Amino acid sequence: MSDATTILVDTDLERDDAAAAATSLYLHLVGDGTISPLPIGDEETRFRVLDERLVADTGIRAIGLHASGHRWHEDGNGGARLVDGGRENGIFCRYDGGFVIRCPECRETLAPGDEGSEALEEALAVWCDAPDSAYVACPSCATWTPLHLWRSPANDFAVGHFAITLYGAHLKGLARDGDEHAATALRQRLGDIAGDYTVVFAKA
């Protein structure tokens, strides 16, 4: 399996609704034969893609469904269910620690370690326990804005309580405002009907 991953992050969904969203999509994808009902992987739980055409067309070999504060557990009936606990914290990035985000007000960029990035680093720590209190002060315009509103110009960071990881490829078409037919169809198949989920390219 390739180590390339594409992550679709719902940056707007409330934490309390994330498990229901992940469960609903799981049931839909199992029901239409897209994924196996049983999870695989110890470090990062994922579901193997059964739809050979999807694998051939996209390179996606497995799909992960993330809900903050929850983990997947086999239900004893040949399927899986979400249970409380686990390491899902709603932070999605390149995993090597390097990313750049842009202020939603003045459009200036900021990265961990930059001058004035202390508020960003504090917001990342706060996000895990109290996401509604995770605000970042822009060192350029001094505006305080919620962490989930900051976007990455290079598609290497986002926070959100519900996300979908596509293992096997960097699907660049998903980052082009949904103007490609194939990208739009894939987003809709994954429940992103309006094409609003933020795209992050990472490595598994």
Secondary structure, 3 states (H helix, E strand, C coil): CCCEEEEEEECCCCHHHHHHHHHHHHHHHHHCCCEEEEEECCCCCEEEECCHHHHHHHCCCEEEEEECCEEEEECCCCCEEEEECCCCCCEEECCCCCCCEECCCCCCEECCCCCCCHHHHHHHHHHHHCHHHCEEECCCCCCEEEHHHCECCCCCEEECCEEEEEECCCCHHHHCCCCCHHHHHHHHHCCCCCCCCEEEEEEC
